[in-house]
Amino acid sequence: MGGIWYKKIPKRTIVWIANRETPLNTTTGLLKLNSNGSLVILNGSNTIVWSSNSSASVNNPVAQLLDSGNFVIRDETDSSPENFLWQSFNIIGNTFLADIRGSGSGCLLWFNEIIDIREHKENGQDIHIRMAASKLGRPELRLMSIPIVLTVTMMLGIYLCVIRKKRIKHMEVITRQYYKSDRGNRNGEDDLQLPLFDFTALANATNGFSTDSRLGEGGFGPVYKGMLDETKEIAVKRLSKDSTQGLQEFKNEVSCIARLQHGNLVKLLGCSVKEGERMLVYEYMPNKSLDSFIFDKEQSKALDWPRRYNIINGIARELLYLHQDSRMRIIHRDLKASNVLLDNERNPKISDFGTARICGETETGANTTRVVGTYGYMSPEYAIDGKFSVKSDVYNFGVLLLEVVSGKRNKKFTHPDHNLNLLGHAWRIYTNGEVLDIVDEPKEPAFFNERKLYEGDSTSSSSNYLSVTTMAPR
């Protein structure tokens, strides 16, 4: 490295480096002045790694480090700065020394007080400063501008406060309207009184919505764990402030979940529409979601086959309730492993009704131009044509059932013999009579490959009475 540093200070401080962009990769190097006036740095292989590339040449070139810190190449008999062949002050690094100018022109911006750090006995330098007109003279104009600026600022602040209050009021009206809408009172039920939580209370419960309290991220916003009154654990879904999709989910959750009662449905405790925020408060599920178990090698060991059967059965019972037994027919449209939560006993609870659709008493499906949900779980007619029905949820359930049994994701499934997804693979081994090959390890004691399956709607496949049942879609 060719460099310049201060000599009489304890810590070596380098102020200029010649070969900054091409450092030496060997332990030896040579700084050399050629006869034509070019300064070069050679590495251990005698290869040039840097050159001053002096454009002019003289008969007797010399290199000199001036007291100013400027390293120059000049003619031995000519010390005039105007005739320097080359000088380090023309190559600016990250340190500015006095008199350094660089090889071009430009503009410097300085926002603090101007301080002259040099004193000249004579022939000092002129500096030209461009200033805004507001900085010059006419103080009466400045005095006149102060009240104008203050007035405009106050009016703008009042306007923003009014807009904010109107927006909050609008959200409160929307919430209460959805509590009392005909949509949820077709059978003459009393108006739903869903508790309204205070924003400050939820902020305190979640430690100010800190990252430590964050459980995950949903399609419409983050979910936080909270503690109310130091005794009750809750999960708070904080919807996006400006997302119209978030507002639609808010409406769906209030319209659907708040009026449904089932043991396999996550419970909505209340909501908050204060401070311009839209939040939903649920019961807390300590075991989080089903996908964190079935797709994890270690966690999946906690789900033995009786427990997996119980999870599948619980999800099926909840779908039957939504499609047939509840006060209003609901199509979930996004049933998947991450939307099934597990309680303390790992019982399943279906959640996230943001994309759900409420159907009439005689309706079983509809069409839409806005397809929502998760690819890999959607039925083909819904994903392609926007046609959905209760059978769409049954299709979702079938995909989820295969994932629970196999421990594999449908979309990310791979096999060395083909490029099919999990559904295609399941159909292939079914047609080959090898259906039990899809079962996740360990297969015992619930499944035995050598056991022959008899024809019928439901056949025993193990000694502990767990059965494999053929389910027809509704």
Secondary structure, DSSP 8 states (H G I E B T S, - for coil): --EEE-SSSSS--EEEETTSSS--SSS-EEEEE-TTS-EEEEETTS-EEEE---SS--SSEEEEE-TTS-EEEEETT---GGG-SEEGGGS--S---TT---SS-------S--------SSS---------GGGSS-HHHHHHHHHHHHHHHHHHHHHHHHHHHHHHHHHHHHHHHHHS-GGG-TT--------B--HHHHHHHTTTT-GGGEEEEETTEEEEEEEETTTEEEEEEE--SS-HHHHHHHHHHHHHGGG---TTB--EEEEE-GGG--EEEEE--TT-BTHHHHTSTTGGGG--HHHHHHHHHHHHHHHHIIIIISSSEEE-S---GGGEEE-TT--EEE---TT-EEE-TT--EEE-SS--S-TTTS-HHHHHH-EEEHHHHHHHHHHHHHHHHH---STT--BTTB---HHHHHHHHHHTT-GGGGS-S--TTT--TTS---SSSEEE-STT--EEE-----
